[in-house]
């Protein structure tokens, strides 16, 4: 039996947060720009779960959550409407290569279309070769844009 046929993709709920924090720990150990911090990740996940302009999707096999992907609507002036910022795509190590990431990405595309988004975009760590290969194989295109960031003084003051 095909493993991907045993996978259910569904919106996450509050009871899933602890498992999702564990998955984010896997992701943030790969991504050099981020540090795993369970308190912050829990807070961020709860914000996403309670915001109608975002979604947290989980991949579930039986009752075990083995992958996740988050998306948030942003307004694109270039598109003249909604776009989706896809973040936090991760599949547990022992379940990779089974089509689970593809199912998560397809489900995110469906959600984006339901929200009338005309573009999906994501950031990927340039050292995460397996993720870059996955995104290329599933139709994502590189742009000439680069990501820049600046830490807010608010974060420095609050330690958030």
Secondary structure by P-SEA (a helix, b strand, c coil): ccccccbbbbbbcccaaaaaaaaaaaaaaacccbbbbaaaaaaaaaaaaacccbbbbbbbcccccccbbbbbbbbbccccbbbbbcccccccccccccaaaaaaaaaaaaaaaaaccccccccccccaaaaaaaaaaaccccccbbbbbbbbaaaaaacc
